[in-house]
């Protein structure tokens, strides 16, 4: 049996000119995950990161903390452009209050799933590239191997929805609750690809738990 460990990036830089980089807390969250792996004597055999800066920064912080090597890049694990999507749906939705923004984003995602434009790629294309990247990782997760994937909440929610429901019907509900630097574990074996654990974050102190 092999395993896949889907890691959401640490907290990004909400409210700044460049969202796509870790905040100081985001770096600490990633370091906490890597340190927990080092303390337990566990590390992945393979590592893959999406093509975004926050994915790379999370991967580097985690890998440095446990003393591992490098990682491969697969942009199929990139997040959809949630900022562009929110702006297209409601130009005035960029608020300093993340809760207000999240409510507007959820309405935009619902419209996007229904065929509306705005994120630069269609929802169908997003779903296809994420599931294609999952298949590529499944092929690497052979017996005894553990693949760490540094990605975002959207791809994690997409994968988990398909594993639980066989389709993307749970995508939006799951997308709302993926914690920064959390770990979702998938097992790959003779009975197929199955979800083992979702959104694990015991490695984070309570005051370091964030959703955005």
LOKOLFI-124870 format. One record per residue: x, y, z of N, C-alpha, C in turn. Coordinates in Angstrom, 3 decimals. Layout:
<pts>
PT       nu       nv       nw      cau      cav      caw       cu       cv       cw
PT        X        Y        Z        X        Y        Z        X        Y        Z
...
</pts>
This chain:
<pts>
PT       nu       nv       nw      cau      cav      caw       cu       cv       cw
PT    0.831   -1.200    0.000    0.000    0.000    0.000    0.867    1.252    0.000
PT    0.483    2.236   -0.795    1.155    3.527   -0.801    0.239    4.592   -0.226
PT    0.797    5.755    0.077   -0.002    6.843    0.629    0.312    8.156   -0.081
PT   -0.690    9.016   -0.124   -0.552   10.366   -0.656   -0.957   11.334    0.445
PT   -0.155   12.347    0.669   -0.405   13.314    1.736   -0.581   14.689    1.093
PT   -1.819   15.165    1.054   -2.140   16.447    0.432   -2.032   17.550    1.472
PT   -1.092   18.454    1.273   -0.822   19.518    2.246   -1.281   20.851    1.691
PT   -2.177   21.515    2.401   -2.529   22.874    1.984   -1.387   23.803    2.393
PT   -1.111   24.779    1.553   -0.046   25.742    1.849   -0.318   26.472    3.164
PT    0.726   27.020    3.752    0.562   27.864    4.925   -0.191   29.133    4.568
PT   -0.553   29.880    5.592   -1.324   31.108    5.362   -0.619   32.014    4.359
PT   -1.367   32.456    3.352   -0.827   33.381    2.351   -0.992   34.820    2.842
PT   -0.624   35.772    1.999   -0.574   37.180    2.430   -1.863   37.904    2.063
PT   -2.919   37.573    2.793   -4.219   38.198    2.577   -4.126   39.709    2.809
PT   -4.751   40.469    1.923   -4.824   41.910    2.100   -3.600   42.675    1.651
PT   -2.615   41.995    1.045   -1.416   42.673    0.552   -1.451   42.707   -0.973
PT   -0.490   43.411   -1.554   -0.439   43.527   -3.016   -0.163   42.189   -3.678
PT    0.507   41.269   -2.975    0.844   39.960   -3.535    0.347   38.869   -2.595
PT   -0.836   38.342   -2.904   -1.395   37.279   -2.070   -0.535   36.027   -2.110
PT    0.101   35.758   -3.257    0.778   34.484   -3.487    2.163   34.426   -2.846
PT    2.204   34.611   -1.562    3.417   34.353   -0.787    2.989   34.128    0.654
PT    3.766   33.346    1.379    3.394   33.036    2.750    3.552   34.258    3.647
PT    2.616   34.388    4.576    2.793   35.350    5.657    3.812   34.773    6.643
PT    4.204   35.573    7.627    5.116   35.060    8.660    4.475   33.873    9.381
PT    3.169   33.968    9.647    2.472   32.861   10.291    2.439   31.648    9.381
PT    2.248   31.866    8.071    2.225   30.756    7.134    3.527   29.977    7.122
PT    4.647   30.697    7.211    5.948   30.025    7.284    6.062   29.226    8.570
PT    5.572   29.791    9.677    5.615   29.078   10.957    4.745   27.823   10.911
PT    3.602   27.919   10.244    2.732   26.741   10.124    3.429   25.614    9.361
PT    4.080   25.977    8.252    4.793   24.971    7.466    5.948   24.373    8.266
PT    6.650   25.215    8.984    7.753   24.732    9.816    7.238   23.774   10.894
PT    6.066   24.085   11.465    5.490   23.222   12.499    5.177   21.839   11.940
PT    4.691   21.786   10.700    4.409   20.485   10.087    5.697   19.704    9.876
PT    6.695   20.335    9.284    7.954   19.642    9.044    8.626   19.197   10.332
PT    8.546   20.031   11.350    9.140   19.678   12.642    8.435   18.473   13.254
PT    7.110   18.403   13.086    6.368   17.257   13.628    6.759   15.971   12.918
PT    7.003   16.057   11.612    7.459   14.880   10.880    8.842   14.457   11.357
PT    9.721   15.414   11.534   11.088   15.110   11.994   11.057   14.477   13.384
PT   10.206   15.008   14.262   10.124   14.501   15.635    9.601   13.068   15.679
PT    8.721   12.730   14.728    8.146   11.385   14.713    8.999   10.398   13.923
PT   10.054   10.889   13.292   10.920   10.022   12.506   10.330    9.605   11.183
PT    9.341   10.386   10.693    8.688   10.048    9.422    8.987   11.112    8.379
PT    9.124   10.685    7.138    9.221   11.632    6.033    8.732   10.950    4.760
PT    8.224   11.741    3.805    7.746   11.156    2.551    8.900   10.643    1.706
PT    8.605    9.710    0.839    9.617    9.222   -0.103    9.692   10.102   -1.346
PT    8.597   10.809   -1.646    8.512   11.673   -2.814    7.786   12.954   -2.423
PT    8.071   14.042   -3.122    7.374   15.300   -2.864    7.084   16.002   -4.180
PT    5.886   16.570   -4.262    5.429   17.298   -5.438    4.799   18.596   -4.948
PT    5.011   19.687   -5.668    4.383   20.964   -5.318    3.722   21.552   -6.543
PT    2.632   22.266   -6.329    2.025   23.041   -7.392    2.985   24.136   -7.840
PT    2.596   24.871   -8.854    3.492   25.853   -9.453    3.430   27.237   -8.845
PT    2.678   27.433   -7.773    2.535   28.752   -7.172    3.603   29.000   -6.120
PT    3.884   30.287   -5.882    4.946   30.635   -4.929    4.620   30.100   -3.536
PT    3.361   30.201   -3.118    3.004   29.738   -1.776    3.168   28.230   -1.633
PT    3.010   27.497   -2.745    3.256   26.052   -2.704    4.747   25.775   -2.506
PT    5.576   26.466   -3.282    7.026   26.272   -3.177    7.539   26.663   -1.800
PT    7.073   27.790   -1.273    7.543   28.247    0.039    7.138   27.273    1.140
PT    5.935   26.730    1.024    5.499   25.731    2.014    6.346   24.467    1.907
PT    6.548   23.995    0.683    7.355   22.790    0.480    8.762   22.973    1.044
PT    9.373   24.103    0.755   10.744   24.344    1.214   10.810   24.388    2.736
PT    9.852   25.090    3.362    9.870   25.189    4.823    9.673   23.826    5.481
PT    8.739   23.031    4.947    8.488   21.706    5.516    9.694   20.799    5.315
PT   10.216   20.765    4.104   11.333   19.876    3.784   12.583   20.264    4.562
PT   12.844   21.557    4.691   13.986   22.001    5.488   13.844   21.569    6.947
PT   12.614   21.620    7.469   12.398   21.291    8.874   12.662   19.824    9.176
PT   12.310   18.926    8.245   12.566   17.511    8.529   13.871   17.000    7.917
PT   14.576   17.878    7.181   15.877   17.496    6.646   15.813   16.675    5.393
PT   14.787   16.910    4.553   14.644   16.138    3.329   15.329   16.766    2.137
PT   15.038   16.206    0.973   15.624   16.690   -0.272   14.632   17.605   -0.991
PT   14.692   17.660   -2.299   13.869   18.571   -3.069   12.495   18.015   -3.397
PT   11.860   18.634   -4.399   10.517   18.247   -4.795   10.346   18.494   -6.296
PT    9.382   17.809   -6.880    9.012   18.031   -8.271    7.887   19.060   -8.337
PT    7.698   19.656   -9.507    6.650   20.657   -9.690    5.616   20.150  -10.690
PT    4.352   20.275  -10.328    3.242   19.941  -11.227    2.186   21.028  -11.060
PT    2.077   21.906  -12.062    1.139   23.024  -11.992   -0.323   22.579  -12.017
PT   -0.558   21.302  -12.266   -1.917   20.785  -12.176   -2.489   20.898  -10.773
PT   -1.616   21.058   -9.787   -2.045   21.211   -8.397   -2.272   22.666   -8.007
PT   -2.195   23.574   -8.972   -2.420   24.994   -8.679   -3.876   25.257   -8.288
PT   -4.064   26.299   -7.501   -5.405   26.748   -7.145   -6.053   27.446   -8.333
PT   -7.385   27.450   -8.374   -8.089   28.315   -9.326   -7.845   29.766   -8.903
PT   -8.043   30.703   -9.793   -7.776   32.117   -9.493   -8.958   32.692   -8.725
PT   -8.947   32.480   -7.412  -10.096   32.883   -6.598  -10.264   34.398   -6.532
PT   -9.172   35.144   -6.623   -9.275   36.601   -6.586   -9.944   37.125   -7.857
PT   -9.520   36.617   -9.007  -10.139   37.030  -10.266  -11.603   36.616  -10.305
PT  -11.890   35.446   -9.784  -13.260   34.954   -9.780  -14.161   35.858   -8.940
PT  -13.695   36.240   -7.765  -14.491   37.111   -6.893  -14.682   38.485   -7.524
PT  -13.626   39.012   -8.122  -13.740   40.334   -8.756  -14.718   40.300   -9.923
PT  -14.684   39.243  -10.706  -15.570   39.140  -11.858  -17.032   39.050  -11.429
PT  -17.259   38.364  -10.326  -18.630   38.176   -9.849  -19.151   39.419   -9.134
PT  -18.299   40.039   -8.318  -18.692   41.221   -7.536  -17.464   42.112   -7.381
PT  -17.296   43.087   -8.289  -16.076   43.917   -8.296  -15.749   44.566   -6.964
PT  -16.741   44.836   -6.133  -16.476   45.480   -4.848  -16.305   44.525   -3.694
PT  -16.083   43.258   -3.989  -16.069   42.256   -2.923  -14.755   42.155   -2.171
PT  -13.707   42.784   -2.680  -12.407   42.689   -2.006  -12.446   43.519   -0.732
PT  -12.735   42.857    0.337  -12.899   43.516    1.635  -11.752   43.156    2.551
PT  -11.505   44.034    3.539  -10.493   43.714    4.540  -10.970   42.603    5.476
PT  -12.248   42.307    5.453  -12.824   41.276    6.310  -12.880   39.957    5.530
PT  -12.053   38.978    5.890  -12.033   37.707    5.151  -13.396   37.004    5.126
PT  -14.207   37.180    6.177  -15.514   36.522    6.203  -16.441   37.112    5.143
PT  -16.388   38.441    4.966  -17.196   39.080    3.937  -16.741   38.610    2.560
PT  -15.425   38.563    2.374  -14.890   38.097    1.092  -15.291   36.659    0.831
PT  -15.220   35.796    1.854  -15.536   34.383    1.664  -16.979   34.194    1.207
PT  -17.900   34.973    1.788  -19.301   34.860    1.391  -19.472   35.235   -0.077
PT  -18.792   36.301   -0.515  -18.868   36.710   -1.909  -18.211   35.675   -2.818
PT  -17.076   35.132   -2.376  -16.384   34.116   -3.169  -17.252   32.881   -3.350
PT  -17.951   32.469   -2.307  -18.798   31.286   -2.420  -19.899   31.483   -3.459
PT  -20.455   32.687   -3.516  -21.460   32.961   -4.549  -20.826   32.911   -5.938
PT  -19.595   33.428   -6.035  -18.896   33.399   -7.321  -18.573   31.970   -7.742
PT  -18.170   31.130   -6.791  -17.866   29.733   -7.107  -19.118   29.011   -7.598
PT  -20.250   29.269   -6.951  -21.497   28.642   -7.385  -21.803   29.004   -8.841
PT  -21.625   30.287   -9.175  -21.855   30.718  -10.556  -20.847   30.088  -11.504
PT  -19.588   29.999  -11.068  -18.517   29.402  -11.887  -18.803   27.939  -12.162
PT  -19.247   27.232  -11.143  -19.584   25.820  -11.318  -20.739   25.650  -12.293
PT  -21.581   26.673  -12.390  -22.704   26.629  -13.297  -22.381   27.077  -14.710
PT  -21.113   27.434  -14.948  -20.699   27.799  -16.299  -20.283   29.243  -16.484
PT  -20.407   30.078  -15.437  -20.005   31.478  -15.557  -18.494   31.583  -15.710
PT  -18.032   32.601  -16.386  -16.609   32.831  -16.573  -16.069   33.717  -15.453
PT  -14.745   33.882  -15.433  -14.174   34.810  -14.466  -12.869   34.381  -13.850
PT  -12.583   33.090  -13.823  -11.366   32.625  -13.162  -10.220   32.394  -14.132
PT  -10.433   32.671  -15.414   -9.386   32.445  -16.401   -9.422   31.046  -16.985
PT  -10.003   30.110  -16.291  -10.221   28.757  -16.794  -11.613   28.339  -16.370
PT  -12.197   27.459  -17.100  -13.527   26.985  -16.736  -13.428   26.059  -15.526
PT  -14.547   25.926  -14.843  -14.591   24.994  -13.723  -14.299   23.571  -14.196
PT  -14.839   23.212  -15.370  -14.600   21.866  -15.905  -13.121   21.631  -16.155
PT  -12.417   22.637  -16.658  -10.979   22.490  -16.901  -10.212   22.360  -15.589
PT  -10.622   23.133  -14.588  -10.002   23.023  -13.261  -10.160   21.612  -12.712
PT  -11.380   21.100  -12.764  -11.660   19.750  -12.256  -10.821   18.708  -12.994
PT  -10.734   18.833  -14.298   -9.994   17.852  -15.095   -8.516   17.864  -14.772
PT   -7.903   19.044  -14.679   -6.454   19.082  -14.429   -6.106   18.574  -13.039
PT   -6.952   18.864  -12.060   -6.683   18.359  -10.711   -6.774   16.836  -10.680
PT   -7.805   16.274  -11.284   -7.965   14.828  -11.254   -6.893   14.134  -12.083
PT   -6.428   14.783  -13.155   -5.305   14.233  -13.921   -4.029   14.211  -13.074
PT   -3.817   15.280  -12.305   -2.626   15.326  -11.445   -2.716   14.306  -10.321
PT   -3.925   14.070   -9.821   -4.101   13.017   -8.818   -3.702   11.667   -9.407
PT   -4.136   11.369  -10.615   -3.795   10.090  -11.235   -2.282    9.935  -11.392
PT   -1.606   11.039  -11.722   -0.152   10.982  -11.852    0.510   10.659  -10.517
PT   -0.020   11.213   -9.447    0.540   10.939   -8.117    0.194    9.519   -7.670
PT   -1.014    9.063   -7.975   -1.403    7.687   -7.630   -0.431    6.692   -8.250
PT    0.009    6.979   -9.470    0.935    6.065  -10.145    2.290    6.018   -9.448
PT    2.623    7.061   -8.682    3.888    7.086   -7.936    3.758    6.457   -6.557
PT    2.524    6.396   -6.052    2.302    5.918   -4.685    2.181    4.398   -4.663
PT    3.221    3.738   -5.114    3.236    2.283   -5.110    3.542    1.780   -3.698
PT    3.535    0.485   -3.522    3.683   -0.112   -2.194    4.902    0.419   -1.455
PT    4.669    0.919   -0.244    5.752    1.395    0.599    6.164    2.834    0.344
PT    5.558    3.492   -0.627    5.939    4.862   -0.939    4.908    5.841   -0.372
PT    5.383    7.018    0.021    4.539    8.067    0.579    4.839    9.358   -0.171
PT    3.847    9.887   -0.862    4.029   11.074   -1.697    3.395   12.279   -1.022
PT    4.185   13.303   -0.728    3.676   14.561   -0.187    3.367   15.499   -1.351
PT    2.182   16.095   -1.348    1.768   17.021   -2.394    1.431   18.360   -1.747
PT    2.176   19.396   -2.103    1.955   20.738   -1.554    1.082   21.516   -2.525
PT   -0.124   21.848   -2.092   -1.121   22.392   -2.999   -1.993   23.407   -2.267
PT   -3.232   23.555   -2.718   -4.166   24.529   -2.150   -5.470   23.862   -1.744
PT   -6.331   24.648   -1.104   -7.584   24.096   -0.617   -8.503   23.592   -1.707
PT   -8.557   24.296   -2.845   -9.444   23.888   -3.926   -9.130   22.506   -4.475
PT   -7.889   22.247   -4.879   -7.559   20.899   -5.346   -7.790   19.817   -4.295
PT   -7.490   20.111   -3.032   -7.726   19.122   -1.982   -9.215   18.812   -1.880
PT  -10.050   19.853   -1.886  -11.500   19.659   -1.804  -12.015   18.866   -2.995
PT  -11.460   19.126   -4.174  -11.889   18.396   -5.371  -11.577   16.910   -5.246
PT  -10.353   16.593   -4.825   -9.943   15.194   -4.678  -10.803   14.492   -3.629
PT  -10.975   15.121   -2.480  -11.729   14.479   -1.404  -13.184   14.268   -1.812
PT  -13.782   15.236   -2.496  -15.159   15.066   -2.956  -15.287   13.848   -3.859
PT  -14.356   13.683   -4.787  -14.415   12.527   -5.689  -14.200   11.219   -4.937
PT  -13.326   11.221   -3.942  -13.080    9.986   -3.198  -14.272    9.605   -2.325
PT  -14.978   10.609   -1.793  -16.111   10.322   -0.910  -17.413   10.100   -1.663
PT  -17.646   10.923   -2.692  -18.940   10.904   -3.367  -18.891   10.374   -4.794
PT  -17.690   10.218   -5.333  -17.568    9.763   -6.705  -17.759   10.860   -7.728
PT  -17.918   12.096   -7.253  -18.095   13.245   -8.137  -17.681   14.498   -7.356
PT  -17.975   15.674   -7.924  -17.545   16.916   -7.276  -18.645   17.579   -6.453
PT  -19.667   16.820   -6.061  -20.821   17.398   -5.373  -20.491   17.976   -3.996
PT  -19.400   17.534   -3.370  -19.019   18.037   -2.044  -17.936   19.112   -2.115
PT  -17.535   19.460   -3.331  -16.395   20.363   -3.509  -16.528   21.653   -2.718
PT  -17.632   22.346   -2.863  -17.730   23.670   -2.249  -17.776   23.593   -0.724
PT  -18.488   22.627   -0.182  -18.539   22.489    1.275  -17.161   22.175    1.856
PT  -16.432   21.292    1.201  -15.098   20.944    1.689  -14.121   22.096    1.506
PT  -14.259   22.815    0.412  -13.351   23.921    0.113  -13.387   24.979    1.200
PT  -14.517   25.159    1.850  -14.682   26.178    2.883  -13.889   25.881    4.152
PT  -13.523   24.630    4.378  -13.018   24.262    5.704  -11.598   23.699    5.710
PT  -10.878   23.790    4.596   -9.509   23.258    4.575   -8.585   24.224    5.316
PT   -7.887   23.726    6.292   -7.032   24.537    7.175   -5.648   24.693    6.569
PT   -5.075   25.868    6.741   -3.706   26.104    6.265   -2.729   25.133    6.919
PT   -1.861   24.535    6.096   -0.836   23.581    6.530   -1.425   22.295    7.104
PT   -2.692   22.016    6.778   -3.284   20.749    7.196   -2.850   19.632    6.241
PT   -3.064   18.398    6.678   -2.684   17.224    5.891   -3.905   16.333    5.689
PT   -4.165   15.995    4.435   -5.224   15.054    4.072   -4.553   13.820    3.474
PT   -4.838   12.661    4.025   -4.126   11.442    3.641   -5.014   10.501    2.835
PT   -4.468   10.022    1.733   -5.144    9.113    0.816   -4.310    7.835    0.733
PT   -4.965    6.687    0.775   -4.250    5.420    0.641   -4.512    4.830   -0.739
PT   -3.485    4.205   -1.284   -3.551    3.603   -2.614   -3.184    2.132   -2.467
PT   -4.117    1.256   -2.805   -3.857   -0.172   -2.642   -4.679   -1.012   -3.585
PT   -4.786   -2.276   -3.269   -5.463   -3.221   -4.134   -6.948   -2.944   -4.289
PT   -7.544   -2.252   -3.314   -8.975   -1.941   -3.393   -9.226   -0.556   -3.973
PT   -8.177    0.069   -4.468   -8.346    1.373   -5.094   -7.744    2.498   -4.285
PT   -8.172    3.717   -4.599   -7.686    4.927   -3.941   -8.770    5.416   -2.996
PT   -8.431    5.519   -1.706   -9.444    5.839   -0.702   -8.943    6.912    0.260
PT   -9.875    7.673    0.804   -9.542    8.688    1.803   -9.322    8.028    3.159
PT   -8.206    8.350    3.802   -7.929    7.859    5.146   -8.200    8.932    6.195
PT   -7.764   10.172    5.942   -7.944   11.247    6.921   -8.029   12.578    6.189
PT   -8.869   13.475    6.699   -9.086   14.781    6.080   -8.739   15.893    7.060
PT   -7.937   16.868    6.588   -7.745   18.122    7.307   -7.041   17.956    8.656
PT   -6.139   17.002    8.782   -5.424   16.819   10.052   -4.549   18.037   10.337
PT   -4.596   18.523   11.585   -3.797   19.707   11.936   -3.357   19.702   13.397
PT   -3.212   18.524   13.972   -2.792   18.425   15.370   -1.383   18.976   15.580
PT   -0.603   19.110   14.506    0.751   19.663   14.612    0.740   21.171   14.817
PT   -0.431   21.802   14.674   -0.525   23.256   14.823   -1.064   23.625   16.203
PT   -0.385   24.499   16.936   -0.981   25.033   18.163   -2.306   25.723   17.830
PT   -3.194   25.772   18.783   -4.540   26.311   18.544   -4.501   27.730   17.978
PT   -3.554   28.542   18.440   -3.511   29.931   17.982   -2.859   30.082   16.609
PT   -2.462   28.975   15.979   -1.895   28.998   14.642   -2.836   28.417   13.593
PT   -4.050   28.082   13.977   -5.011   27.486   13.048   -5.731   28.593   12.292
PT   -5.604   28.576   10.957   -6.258   29.579   10.107   -6.885   28.897    8.897
PT   -7.865   29.585    8.330   -8.516   29.106    7.114   -8.187   29.964    5.919
PT   -7.656   31.151    6.116   -7.308   32.058    5.028   -6.095   32.860    5.443
</pts>
